[in-house]
Amino acid sequence: MTMRCRASSIVVTIALLVVLLDSAIAISDKLRIAYQWKQIDYEWPSNDIKRLFPDYKQEDNLPLGLEVAGDRLFITVPRWRQGVAASLNYIKLNGTNNSPPLIPYPSWEAHQYGAAGVPEIVSTFRVRADRCNRLWVLDTGLTDILGSPEQQAPPALIVYDLMTDRVLRKYVIPSDQRTTDSLFANIAVEDYSCEDSYGYLGDLGGPGLVVYSWSLRKSWLVKHHSFHPDPMGGEFKVSGISFQWNDGLFGMALAPTGDGYSTMYYHPLSSGMEFSVSTRLLRDAQRASAAEMLRSFHVFVLETSHEFQTLGSRGPNGQSSVSFLDPKTGVLFYALTNLNTVACWRPQNKFSIQQQGYVYQDNITMVFPNDLKIDRNGNLWILSDRLPIFMYSQLDLRDYNFRILMGSTEQLIMGTVCDSTYTTTTIYNHRDDMDHMNHMDHMDHINRIDHNDHAMSLTPRIGNFASFMKIDIATVLFRIKDKIRIKLKENVDRSRKGEWIREKKKNMDLENFFRGRLADDVPSMMIEISSAKSSYAYLRTWRMQYAWSSTCCICICGTSYLNLLIDSLTILAVENNFIRRLVSSADNTVQMMILLKIKYYSIIQNYLFHIVNIYYSIKFYNTTHIHTIYLFKHTLLERGRLEATICLLIAAAIGIVASLRIIALQFRSTLKFPSVQFYQFYSILVVLTIIIIEILTYYFCMCKIIALNTLFYLDKTFVFIYLGEVKKIFNMPKTSTVPGLVYLPARDIPTKTAMGFINARKKVDGAEGLWRIENKLYDLENFVKSHPGGSEWLRITKGTDITELFEAHHITDKAEQLLPKFYVREAATPRSVPLTFLPNGFYRTFKRRAVEALKKVNFHKSSTTTNLITDSLVTATFALSLMAAFFHSYAILLLASLFLTWTANAAHNYFHMRDNFRMYYFDLSMLSSKNFRITHAMSHHMYPNTIWDYELYVVEPFVQWMPRKDKTYLMGMIGKIISPIVWMLMYIAEGIKRYYLVYTEYGVFEFRDFMPFLLPISMSLVAPKILIALKLWLIMLLISSTLFGLIGFNAAHHHPDIFHDGDIYRNDMDWGLLELDAVRDRVDIDKSLFLIVTHYGSHTLHHLLPTVDHHYLPLCVPAFLKTCEEFNVSSDKWTQWKLLKGQFNQIMRTEVKKNHR
């Protein structure tokens, strides 16, 4: 029996060994050795060249970074010691040598020390090649790193053109964005757009992250506590060598998010933790600068610290050097230096040990993996270099010390937890984890003040941090020139929140009554600010509630307790304010101050805000802390009339002092006046206003003192109701109910312009500076001048996705046949628009039938009939306007305004077509035919009634057609009332925008920009006075603008039974069906060609075939009806009156429904 057990044990043991051995072999077989070297040597062209590098020692050269670009593999060799020949090199991938010599890049001369001084490239750790054939080289400028380090040149970013190997740009990192300990060792590049790329430069010594914008040609520094090393994570052990490193930010990997931004996964080298942040935040230079502004003053200042997420730990010995995200598999690969391992993690999963897998591990070929990249074909390349042995011991020159291994990412993750076939129970939201995970549990050491670099933790900590450092912030801020003064009170402890409890002594006296101290002698500090954009900048105090702790006095003179607190003023945040006070639940001490955005208001706005704030604060104090009636009655019953009167007078005195101090502190929170005299005048004006308001208040309430409290609470309720409404109005939905439609940031820009729409498209479309159609990129630069529709269409749309425009504006397949000539490559990111153009879908089916219906007419040109109507309207407009000016007649002017409106409406037909002179008629109205090609043809026509529709979001938040459950009756009524005002001011507003864009964006004053002035100039020639002509012209613009808005906004799109973003979208994503769902035709308009031309008739067909003249659209009606019947889509028409009423009803609509034809 014993022998059987032993035999069974031996069999089981052997089986386990076989399984483990098989697993190890499987892991190690996933990568193959592509190149290996015992020592690094170079491809010397001649001995003469070699003699130019007299300090060259082969044993001093150790490779560190790699990058794959085309047929070249780039390898960096930092200047560890003086014997390094060239810091940046490459080898040819098509070579057969397993240990090829390195070829310096871009040339030997770029690395040569000569009479000119330092070489072009001094010493680089890592480089990155982007999709635009550029090589980003991060040069540290540091030499003899392991000997006597010397900063021979400032750190710089050098970008090369890989086609010509010439320098495109060299950017020296500014001195205020680096320290004496800076070492820029890694770089990540966001290259979705070639003209708007971003480089993220990791500084492990600062530590910090420098963000460089290619388009802006500038950089800014981002600081965060998670960039710092973990003192508990500095222990390394590689090949038996133990050492300590204290390196900060190191590994960085970018994961596209589909909206033109990325999620950056990053970690310090000396840490086992992984973090993430959106590049949307990192790209915001103003917020990043605000964060850095107060860093050196022991105050945390990042309004969006929650954007930095702690993902989790890599486990024991989990220090990682580099990481890279494979866009093909969506998996993050990273190197574990202590374990000689390459690991993986799929970002959809929680960052836990169980969800991380090893894809390769080898203690011979993978000793200290130091760089990792993934090429365009999905191959992982990794370099191991035995760096710790090189630094702390000696390399065996008989052995292979440096290796580059490669393998397919898909094969690497096969069978691991990172495999897409591996089952997980849920997709993990890392932001949700922040609700229950202490953002700093892994780094207690950072909860301190570092007196060397004055850096402080950037994240609030309630608990452990409270016992380490207590800061009570007095929140008194004001501005002197370019500095902000912050007054802090340190080491404040309280026995109870908001009050001190003292026992009453036997004999009541004033000394005991006023025991306490006004804490004016608190320390202060000055903080530099440089981002002020206005001479009149003020703290945003509109939504602050002032808690008057300094004289928080609940005086009950006749009882056994006296509750009294005299301390410094504090501010409790409601939301969206300048200061947030976080109070520890343990001892009620303030843990942190967060500096939010500075909001700039005009002097008038701030005057009103100060009045409201001061009045509100005084009433809050008086009604919550000095209960005058209760105080008087209670003391009268217990002590008599005399003491009751004394207590009443004392309470009144405290109220007056409190009011004066509130006013004084309100002025302290004011930023930057142009002069002392102006400040004094402003202060007196505010005080006088408050006094007048108080007199009026007490006059109306003097007989009923209790009404003061009631009045305050009514005021308070009204203020919060009003502010709640304002917040709801301005907080527009950030998502679309069209599945997959990416949010367009142009909607958030207050000054909504045509180029704002185009620039937003460039950010989210993934066109990379080219023209995108579906998932292919085309370079149409050489075709722009030959484009039959005119060059403007292509010039404007460069860098965007033109799929919908291409389909809708090319009815035949001729243009599609030309596309292969201009093909460049596949797009890197998915489309931001989910709409489809399937061959058998609604739109393609209808378009084939429409082409057949139009074959007998030249639909590429406008019809003679339409031309005659439009030319007649223009002629009548000029004739009537001249007559109105000559006779000074408002009746004729009204008629001229109507014809100007009809002219603009008719001219709209022409800017949909190829370039022609009649489209310039539209410019007579002050509206721009160029801008309307963008906002109307490219935005509204392509994406009607969605969040991408400029004509929908341009009037937000005042007029809201999208249904929202939180839309209140008040919001709807505001929209109804303000609509005619919006119509009336449309010409003026869009006219201002057109010349603003001419100056800021286009840079060219075209003939069309002169067109709006033809009418006033001609009118001034016949008017009695020029001023009369100008007055009549302005009145005509206002009347015509009102009519234009009345016709345009009530034409076809807005009714409770028409689809708007917010409604439930249909399952079929065909683009043509979106057009149908968002449009309704009018039976009374479509009967007449004149009404069709002047009132946007045949609207559905016009949306489907925008380039076809209105006169030819009736030819397509049979094809349209047949296609609608085939796809079971309604083609019913409504009346104009129904749509007019429905437009106003739509503004009020809150319910969401299926609005499908």
LOKEPA-592776 format. One record per residue (C-alpha): x, y, z. Coordinates in steps of 0.5 Angstrom, whole numbers, padded with zeros to 4 digits, always signed. Each point is the difference from the previous one (the first is absolute). Last residue first. Layout:
BEGIN
XYZ...
end
This chain:
BEGIN
-0083+0116-0081+0004-0001+0007-0001+0004+0006+0001-0005+0006-0001+0004+0006+0003+0004+0005-0005+0005+0004+0003+0007+0002-0003+0004-0005-0001+0008+0001+0004+0002-0006-0003-0005-0004-0007+0003+0001+0003+0006-0003+0002-0003-0006-0006-0004+0000-0004+0006-0001+0004+0002-0006+0000-0007-0003-0008-0001+0000-0001+0007-0003+0005-0002-0006-0004-0006-0001+0002-0007+0000+0002-0005-0005+0000-0008+0000+0006-0004-0003+0000-0005+0006+0005-0005+0000-0001-0008-0002+0007-0001-0003-0003-0002-0007-0006+0006+0001+0005+0005+0001+0005-0002-0006-0006+0000-0004-0002+0007+0002+0007+0003-0001+0000-0003-0007-0006+0003-0002+0002+0007+0004+0006+0000-0004-0002+0004-0006-0003+0005+0005+0007+0002+0002+0002+0003-0006-0002+0007+0001+0003+0000+0007+0007-0001-0003+0003-0006+0002+0006+0001+0004-0003-0002+0007-0003-0007-0002-0003-0003+0006-0001+0006+0004-0003+0004-0006-0004-0006-0001-0003+0000+0007-0001+0008-0001-0004+0000-0006-0001+0007+0002+0006+0005+0004-0005+0006+0000+0003+0004-0006+0001-0005-0005-0006-0005+0002-0004+0006+0000+0002+0003-0007-0001-0008-0002-0007+0000+0002-0004-0006+0003+0006-0002+0005-0002+0005+0005-0007-0002+0002+0002-0007+0000+0005+0001+0005+0006-0005+0000+0002-0003+0007+0008-0001+0002+0004-0003+0006-0003-0007-0002+0001+0000-0007+0008+0003+0001+0001-0006+0005-0003-0005-0005+0005+0002-0006+0006-0001+0005-0002-0007+0001+0001-0002+0007-0006-0005+0000-0001-0001+0008-0004+0006+0001+0002+0006+0005-0004+0001+0006-0001+0008+0001+0006+0004+0003+0002+0002-0006-0006+0003-0004-0005-0005-0004-0006+0004-0003-0007-0001+0004+0001+0005+0005+0002+0005-0006+0006+0003-0002+0003-0001-0007-0004+0002-0006+0000+0008-0001-0002+0003+0007+0008+0002+0001+0001+0002-0007-0007+0004-0001+0000+0004+0007+0008+0000+0000+0000+0004-0007-0006+0004+0002+0003+0003+0006+0007+0001-0004-0004+0004-0005-0003+0004+0005+0007+0001+0004+0004+0001-0007-0005+0005-0002+0000+0004+0006+0008+0000-0001-0001+0002-0007-0005+0006+0002+0005+0003+0005+0006-0001-0005-0004+0004-0005-0002+0005+0005+0007+0001+0002+0002+0001-0007-0005+0006-0001-0006+0001-0005+0001-0007-0002+0002-0001-0007+0007-0002+0000+0000-0002+0007-0005-0006-0002+0005-0002-0005+0006+0000+0005-0005-0004+0005-0002-0005-0005+0007-0002-0002+0003+0000+0007-0002-0008+0001+0004-0001-0007+0007+0002+0003+0001-0007+0003-0002-0004-0006+0005+0004-0004+0005-0004+0005+0004+0003+0006+0005-0005+0001+0003-0002+0007-0005-0006+0001+0001-0001+0007+0000+0006+0004-0001+0006-0004-0005-0004-0005-0003-0004+0006-0001+0007+0004-0003+0003-0006-0005-0006-0001-0002+0000+0007-0002+0007+0000-0005-0002-0005-0002-0006+0003-0002+0004+0006-0003+0006-0004-0004-0004-0005-0003-0005+0006-0002+0006+0004-0007+0000-0002-0001-0008+0000+0003+0000+0007-0005+0005+0003-0006-0004-0003+0003-0006+0003+0001+0003+0007-0007+0000+0003-0001-0008-0002+0007-0002+0002-0001+0004+0007-0007-0004+0000+0003-0007-0001+0006+0002+0006-0006+0002+0004-0004-0006-0001+0006-0004+0002+0005-0005-0004+0002-0005+0004-0003-0006-0004+0003+0003-0006-0002+0001-0007+0004+0003-0005-0003+0007-0003+0004+0004+0005+0000+0008-0001+0004+0004+0005+0005-0005+0001+0001-0001-0006-0001+0004-0006+0006-0003-0004-0002-0007+0003-0005-0001-0005+0002+0004-0006+0007-0003+0001-0003-0008-0001+0006-0004+0003-0005-0001+0007-0005-0003-0005-0006+0003-0003+0003+0000-0007+0007-0004-0001+0002+0001-0007-0004+0006-0002+0001+0004+0006+0007-0001+0001+0003+0000-0007-0005+0004-0004-0002+0004+0005+0005+0002+0005+0006-0001-0005-0003+0003-0006-0003+0005+0004+0006+0002+0002+0002+0001-0007-0006+0003-0002+0000+0005+0005-0006+0003+0003+0000+0008+0000-0006+0000-0004+0003+0002-0006+0005-0007+0000-0006-0004-0002+0001+0003-0007+0007-0003+0000-0003-0007-0002-0002+0003-0006+0007+0001-0003+0002-0007+0000+0004-0006+0003-0003-0007+0000-0007-0001+0003-0002+0001+0007+0002+0007+0000-0005+0001-0005-0007-0002+0003+0002+0005+0006-0001+0005-0005-0008-0001+0000+0000+0001+0007+0004+0006+0000-0004+0003-0005-0006-0001+0003+0002+0003+0006+0003+0006-0004-0007+0000-0003-0004+0001+0007+0005+0005+0002-0001+0004-0006-0008+0000+0001+0001+0002+0007+0005+0006-0002-0006+0002-0005-0004+0001+0006+0005+0003+0004+0001+0006-0005+0006+0005+0000-0002+0001-0008+0007-0001-0002+0002-0005+0005-0006-0004-0001+0000+0001-0008+0007-0003+0000-0002-0006+0005-0005-0001-0005+0004+0000-0006+0006-0004+0003-0005-0006+0003-0004+0000-0007+0006-0001-0004+0003-0006+0005-0007-0003+0000+0000+0000-0008+0007-0003+0000-0003-0006+0005-0006-0001-0004+0003+0000-0007+0006-0005+0002-0005-0004+0003-0004-0001-0007+0007+0000-0004+0002-0007+0004+0006+0000+0005+0006-0004-0003+0002-0008+0002-0007-0002-0001+0001+0000-0008-0007-0003-0001-0002-0006-0004+0003-0005+0005-0003+0003+0006-0005-0006+0001+0006-0005-0001+0004+0004+0005-0006+0000+0005-0001-0008+0000+0008-0001+0002-0001+0005+0005-0006-0003+0003+0003-0007+0001+0007+0004+0003-0004+0003+0005-0005-0005+0002+0005-0006+0001+0002-0005-0005+0007+0003-0002+0001+0002+0008+0001+0007+0001+0001+0000+0008-0001+0005+0005+0005-0001+0007+0004+0006+0000+0006+0001+0003+0003-0005-0004+0005-0005+0003+0007+0002+0001+0007-0002-0004-0003+0002-0007+0002-0005-0006+0006+0003-0004+0001+0005-0006-0005-0001-0005+0000+0006-0005+0000-0004-0007-0005-0005+0003-0005+0006+0001-0002+0001-0007-0005-0005-0001-0004+0002+0006+0000+0007-0004-0003-0003-0006-0006-0004+0004-0005+0005-0001-0004+0004+0005+0006+0003+0003-0002+0005+0005-0003-0004+0005+0005-0006+0000+0006+0005+0001-0003+0004+0005-0002-0006+0004+0007-0003+0000+0004+0007+0001+0003-0002+0006+0005+0006+0002+0007+0002-0001-0001+0004-0007-0008+0002+0000+0001+0008-0001+0005-0001-0006-0004-0006-0003-0006+0004-0001+0003+0007-0001+0004-0003-0006-0007+0000-0005-0005-0006-0001+0004-0002-0006+0006-0001+0004+0007+0001-0004+0002+0005+0005+0000-0004+0006+0002-0007-0004+0008+0001+0002-0002+0001+0007-0005-0006+0000+0004-0005+0005-0005-0005+0001-0001-0004+0007-0005-0006+0000-0004-0002+0006-0007+0003-0003+0003+0006-0004+0005+0004+0003+0004+0006-0003+0007+0001+0003+0003+0003+0006-0001-0006+0004-0007-0001-0002-0002-0003+0007-0006+0003+0001+0000+0003+0007+0005+0005+0000-0001+0003-0007-0008+0000+0001+0001+0005+0005+0004+0004-0004-0005+0000-0005-0006+0002+0004+0004+0005+0004+0002+0003-0007-0008+0001-0001+0000+0004+0006-0003-0002+0007+0002+0006+0005-0001-0004+0006+0004-0006-0002-0004-0006+0003-0003-0002-0006+0006+0000-0004+0003-0006+0005-0004-0005-0005-0003-0006+0004+0001-0007-0004-0005-0003-0003+0000-0007+0001-0008-0001+0002-0004+0006-0002-0002+0002+0007+0006+0005+0000+0004+0001+0006+0002+0006+0004-0007+0003+0002+0000+0008+0001+0002+0002+0007-0002+0008-0002-0007-0001+0001+0000-0004+0006+0005+0004+0004-0004+0006-0002-0006-0003+0003+0004-0002+0006+0002+0007+0001-0007+0002+0000-0002-0005+0005+0005+0001+0004+0000+0008+0000-0008-0001+0001+0001-0004+0006+0005+0004+0003-0004+0007-0001-0006-0004+0003+0004-0002+0006+0003+0007+0001-0007+0003-0001-0003-0005+0006+0006+0002+0004-0002+0008-0001-0007-0002+0001+0001-0001+0007+0002+0007+0001-0007+0002-0001-0001+0007+0000+0007+0002-0003-0001-0005-0006-0002+0005-0005+0005+0006+0002+0005-0006+0003+0001-0002-0008+0000+0007-0002+0005+0002+0004+0004-0006-0001+0000+0001-0007+0002+0007+0000+0006-0002+0005+0002-0006-0005+0000+0005-0006+0004+0005+0004+0005-0006+0002+0001-0002-0007+0001+0007-0003+0005+0002+0006+0004-0006-0002+0000+0001-0008+0002+0008+0001+0006-0003+0005+0002-0005-0005+0000+0005-0006+0004+0005+0004+0005-0006+0002+0001-0001-0008-0002-0006-0005-0003-0004+0005+0003-0007+0001-0004-0006+0003-0006+0001+0005+0000-0006+0006+0003+0006+0004-0006+0004-0002-0005-0005+0003+0004-0001+0006-0001+0007+0002-0008+0000-0001+0000-0007+0004+0004+0004+0005-0005+0006+0000-0006-0005+0001+0004-0004+0006+0001+0007+0003-0007+0002-0001-0003-0007+0003+0005+0000+0006-0003+0007+0001-0007-0002+0000+0002-0006+0004+0003+0004+0005-0006+0005+0000-0005-0006+0001+0004-0003+0006+0000+0007+0003-0008+0001-0001-0001-0007+0003+0005+0002+0006-0005+0006+0001-0007-0003-0001+0001-0006+0005+0005-0006+0001-0004-0007-0002-0006+0003-0004+0003+0005-0003+0006-0004-0002-0004-0005-0004-0004+0006-0003+0006+0004-0002+0004-0006-0003-0006-0003-0003-0002+0006-0004+0008+0001-0002+0002-0007-0002+0007+0003-0002+0003-0006-0003-0005-0003-0006-0004+0006-0002+0006+0005+0001+0005-0004-0003-0004-0002-0006-0003+0007-0001+0007+0003+0000+0003-0005-0005-0006+0001-0005+0001+0007+0000+0007+0000-0001-0001-0005-0005-0005+0003-0004+0003+0007+0000+0007-0003-0002-0003-0004-0006-0003+0006-0002+0006+0004+0000+0004-0006-0003-0005+0000-0006+0001+0008-0001+0007-0001+0000+0001-0005-0005+0001-0007+0002+0006-0005+0000-0001-0007+0003+0006-0003+0003+0000-0007+0000+0001-0004+0006+0005+0000+0005-0001-0006+0005+0001+0001+0007+0002-0006+0005-0001-0004+0006-0004+0005+0005-0001-0003+0007-0006-0003+0002+0003-0005+0005-0001-0006-0003-0005+0001-0006+0005+0004-0003-0002+0007-0004+0001+0001-0007-0001+0008-0002-0001+0001-0007+0002+0007-0003-0001+0003-0006-0007-0002-0001-0004-0005-0005-0003-0003+0006-0003+0002+0007+0006+0001+0003+0001+0002+0008+0004+0006+0001+0003+0002+0006+0001+0006+0004+0005+0000+0006-0002-0002+0007-0004+0002+0005-0005-0005+0003-0005+0000+0005-0005-0004+0004-0001+0002+0007-0003-0005+0004-0004+0000+0007-0006+0004-0003-0002+0008+0000+0005+0003-0005-0002-0005-0006+0005+0003-0005+0001-0004-0006+0006+0003-0003+0004-0002-0006+0004+0006+0000+0006-0002-0004-0004-0006-0002-0004+0004-0005-0002-0006-0005+0000+0004-0007-0004-0004-0005+0004+0000-0007-0004+0000-0007+0002+0007-0002+0007+0000+0003+0004-0001-0007+0006+0004+0002+0001+0006-0004+0004+0003-0006-0001+0007-0003+0007+0001-0004-0002-0006-0003+0004-0006-0003+0003-0003+0006+0005-0006-0001+0006+0003+0004-0001-0002+0007+0005+0000+0005-0002-0002+0007+0001+0004+0006+0000-0003+0007-0004+0002+0007+0000-0002+0007-0005+0002+0004+0000+0006+0005-0008+0001-0001-0002-0005+0004-0006+0004+0004+0001-0003+0007-0004-0003+0005-0004+0002+0006-0005+0005-0001-0005-0002+0005+0005-0002+0005+0002+0007+0000-0007+0003-0001-0002-0003+0007-0004-0005+0002+0001-0002+0008-0001-0007+0001+0005-0002-0006-0003-0003-0006+0003-0007-0002+0003+0001-0007-0002-0004-0006+0004+0002-0007-0004+0000-0006+0000-0002-0008+0002-0007+0001+0002-0002+0007+0007-0001+0004+0003+0004-0005+0007+0000-0003+0004+0005-0004+0007-0001-0001+0001+0005-0006-0004+0006-0002+0001+0002-0007+0000+0006-0004+0001+0000-0007+0002+0006-0004+0000+0000-0008+0005+0003-0004+0000+0003-0007-0001+0007+0002-0003-0001+0008-0006-0005+0000-0004-0002+0005-0002-0006+0004-0002-0002+0007-0002-0007+0001+0002-0001+0007+0003-0007-0002+0000-0004+0006+0006-0005-0001+0002-0006+0004+0006-0005-0002+0001-0007+0002-0006-0002+0004-0005+0003-0005+0004-0004-0006-0001-0007+0003-0008+0002+0000-0003+0004-0006+0005+0001-0005+0000+0005-0005+0004-0001-0007+0006+0005-0002+0005-0002+0005+0005+0005+0001+0006+0003-0003+0004+0005+0003+0006-0003-0004+0005-0001+0006-0005+0001+0006-0004-0006-0003-0007+0001+0004-0003-0007+0002-0005-0004-0003+0004-0003-0005+0003-0006+0005-0007-0003+0001+0000-0002-0008-0004-0006-0001-0006+0002+0004+0000+0007-0004-0006+0000-0004-0004-0003+0005-0004-0005-0004-0008+0000+0002-0002+0005-0005+0006+0000-0004-0002-0007-0003-0006+0003-0004+0006+0004-0004+0003-0007-0002-0006-0003-0003+0001-0007-0001-0004-0004-0005-0003-0006+0003+0000-0008+0001+0007-0001-0004+0000-0005-0005+0007-0001-0003-0002+0000-0008+0003+0007+0000+0007-0003+0002+0003+0004+0006-0001-0005+0005+0005-0004-0004-0002-0006-0005+0003+0004-0006+0002+0007+0003+0007-0001-0004-0003-0003-0006-0004+0006-0001+0006+0005+0002+0004-0003-0006+0007-0001+0002+0007+0003+0001+0006+0000+0004+0006+0005+0000+0006-0002+0004+0006+0003+0004+0005-0004+0004+0002-0006-0004+0005-0003+0003+0008+0000-0001+0000+0007+0003-0003-0002+0006-0002+0007+0003+0002+0003+0006-0003+0002+0007-0004+0006+0002-0002+0004-0006+0001-0005-0006-0003-0006+0005-0006+0005+0001-0001+0001-0007+0000-0007-0002-0003+0002-0007-0006-0003-0002-0004+0004-0006-0007-0002-0002-0004+0000-0007-0007-0002+0000-0003-0001-0007-0007+0002-0001+0001+0002-0008+0001+0008+0002+0006-0001+0005-0001-0002+0007+0006+0003+0005+0003-0002+0006+0006+0003+0004+0005-0003+0006-0002-0007+0001+0005-0002+0006+0003-0007-0002-0005-0002-0005+0005-0005-0004+0002-0004+0006-0005+0001+0006-0006-0001-0005-0007+0002+0000-0005+0001-0005-0007+0001+0000-0002+0001+0007-0007+0002+0002-0003+0005+0004-0008-0001+0002+0001-0004+0006+0005+0005+0002-0005+0006+0000-0001+0006-0005-0007-0001-0001-0002-0003-0007-0001+0005-0006+0007+0002+0000+0003-0007-0002+0006-0002+0003+0007-0003-0002+0006-0002+0003+0007+0000-0003+0005-0003+0005+0007+0000+0003-0003+0000+0007+0003+0006+0003-0001+0004-0007-0007-0001-0001-0001+0002-0007-0007+0003-0002-0005-0002-0006-0007+0003+0000-0005-0004-0004-0005+0004-0005+0001-0006-0005+0002+0004-0006+0002+0007+0004+0005-0004+0004+0001+0004+0006+0008+0001+0002+0003+0000+0007+0007+0002+0002+0004-0002+0007-0004-0003+0004+0001-0002+0008-0005-0005+0002+0005-0004+0005-0006-0001+0004-0007+0001-0004-0002+0004-0006-0004+0005+0004-0006+0004-0001-0004+0004-0005+0002+0007+0004-0004+0005-0004+0002+0007-0002-0006+0004-0002-0002+0001+0007+0005+0005+0001-0004+0004-0005+0000+0007+0004+0008-0001+0001+0002+0005+0005+0003-0003+0006+0004+0004+0005+0007+0000+0003+0002+0006-0004+0004-0003-0005-0006-0004-0004-0004+0007+0000+0001+0001-0007+0001-0007-0003-0007-0001+0001-0002+0006-0004+0005-0001-0005-0003-0007-0001-0007+0003+0000+0002+0005-0005+0004-0005-0005-0006-0004-0001+0004-0006-0004+0001-0004+0006-0008+0000+0002-0002-0002-0007+0006-0005+0001-0004-0004+0005+0003-0003+0006+0002-0006+0002+0004-0004+0006+0004-0006+0001+0003-0002+0007+0007-0004+0001+0004+0006+0001+0007+0002-0002+0000+0001-0007-0006+0005+0001-0007-0003-0004-0004+0002-0006-0006-0001-0004-0002+0005-0004-0007+0000-0002-0001+0004-0007-0003+0005-0004-0003+0001-0007-0007-0002+0002+0002-0008-0001+0003-0001+0007+0007-0002-0003+0004-0003+0005+0007+0003+0002+0005-0003+0004+0005+0003+0004+0006-0004+0005+0004+0005+0003-0002+0005+0006+0004+0000+0006+0007-0003+0001+0003-0002+0007+0004-0006-0001+0003-0005+0005+0004-0006-0002+0001-0007+0001+0004-0004-0005-0002-0008+0000-0002+0001-0008-0004+0006+0002-0003+0002+0006-0003+0006+0001-0003+0004+0007-0003+0007-0002-0007-0002+0001-0001+0002+0007+0003+0007-0001-0005+0000-0005+0002+0005-0006-0004+0006-0002-0004+0001-0006-0006-0002+0004+0001+0007+0004-0002+0004-0006+0003+0005-0004-0001+0002-0007+0005+0005-0004-0002+0004-0006+0003+0000-0007+0000+0004-0007+0000+0000-0007-0008+0001+0000-0001-0005-0006+0005-0006+0003-0002+0001+0007+0005-0002+0005-0003-0003+0007+0006-0001+0005-0001-0005+0006+0003+0001+0006+0005-0003+0005+0004+0004+0000+0005-0006+0000-0005-0005-0004-0002+0005-0006-0004-0003-0005-0001+0004-0006-0007+0000-0003+0000+0002-0007-0007+0003-0003-0002+0000-0008-0004+0005-0003+0002+0000-0007+0001-0007-0001-0006-0002+0003-0001-0006+0004+0007+0000+0002+0000+0000+0008+0007-0001+0001+0003-0003+0007+0008+0001+0002+0004-0003+0005+0007+0002+0004-0001+0007+0001+0005+0001+0006-0001+0006+0005+0004+0001+0006+0002+0007-0001-0007+0001-0001-0005+0001-0007-0006+0004-0002+0003+0006+0002+0006-0001-0004-0004+0000-0007+0001-0007-0003+0004+0002-0007-0004-0002-0006+0003-0002-0006-0004+0000-0007+0000-0004-0006+0007-0003+0000+0002-0003-0006-0001-0008-0001-0003+0001-0007-0006-0004+0000+0001-0001+0008-0001+0007+0001+0003+0001+0007-0002+0003+0006+0004+0002+0006-0002+0001+0007+0005+0004+0004+0003-0001+0007+0005+0006+0001+0007-0002-0003+0007-0002+0003-0004-0002+0007+0006-0004+0003+0000-0006+0004+0007-0002+0003+0000-0008-0001-0007-0004-0001-0003+0006-0004+0006+0002-0004-0005+0004-0004-0006+0004+0001-0004+0004-0006-0006-0005+0002-0002+0000-0008-0007-0002-0001+0000-0002-0007-0007+0000-0004+0001-0003-0007-0005+0002-0005-0004-0004-0005-0007+0002+0001-0002-0006+0004+0005+0002+0005+0007-0003+0002+0002+0000+0007+0007+0001+0004+0003-0002+0006+0006+0001+0004+0004+0006-0003+0007+0003+0001+0003+0005-0004-0004+0001-0007+0002+0006-0004+0007-0001+0003+0003+0005+0005+0005+0005-0002+0001+0003-0007+0008-0002+0000-0002-0007+0000-0004-0005+0004-0003-0005-0005-0007-0003+0001-0004+0004-0006+0006-0001-0004+0000-0008+0000-0007+0001-0003-0007+0000+0001+0000-0005+0004+0007-0004+0001+0000-0007-0003+0001-0005+0005+0003-0007-0002-0004-0006-0001+0000-0006+0005-0005-0005-0003+0002+0003-0007-0005-0002-0006-0002+0007-0001-0007+0002-0002-0001+0003+0007+0005+0005-0002+0004+0003+0007-0001+0007+0003+0004+0004+0005-0001+0006+0005+0005+0001+0005+0006+0000-0004+0007-0002+0002+0000-0001+0007+0007-0001+0004-0002+0006+0005-0004-0004+0004-0008-0001+0000-0001+0004-0006-0006-0003-0002-0001-0005-0005-0006+0000-0004-0002-0005-0005-0005+0001-0006-0002-0006-0004-0001+0002-0007-0004-0003-0006-0006+0005+0002+0001+0003+0007+0001-0005+0005+0002+0003+0007+0005-0002+0005+0003+0003+0007+0006-0002+0004+0006-0003-0003+0007+0000+0004+0006+0003-0003+0006+0001+0005+0003-0007-0002+0001+0002-0007+0005+0006+0002+0000+0006-0004+0003+0006+0003+0004+0002-0007-0006+0001-0004+0002+0003-0006+0005-0005-0001-0006-0005-0002-0001+0005-0006+0007-0001-0002-0001-0007+0001-0005-0001-0005-0008+0000-0001+0000-0003+0007-0006-0005+0001-0001+0001+0008+0002-0005+0005-0004-0003+0006+0002-0005+0004-0002-0008+0001-0006+0002-0004-0007-0003-0002-0005+0001-0005-0007-0003-0002+0000-0005+0006-0007-0003+0000-0006+0001+0004-0006-0004+0002+0005-0006+0001+0002+0002+0007-0008-0001+0002-0001-0006-0003+0007-0003+0003-0002+0002+0007-0007-0003-0001+0003-0006-0002+0005+0000+0006-0006+0001+0005-0004-0006-0003+0006-0005-0001+0001+0002+0008-0007-0001+0002+0000-0007-0004+0007-0002+0003-0003+0002+0007-0007-0004-0001+0004-0006-0002+0005+0000+0006-0006+0001+0005-0004-0006-0004+0007-0004+0001+0000+0002+0007-0007-0002+0002+0001-0006-0004+0006-0002+0004-0003+0002+0007-0006-0005-0002
end
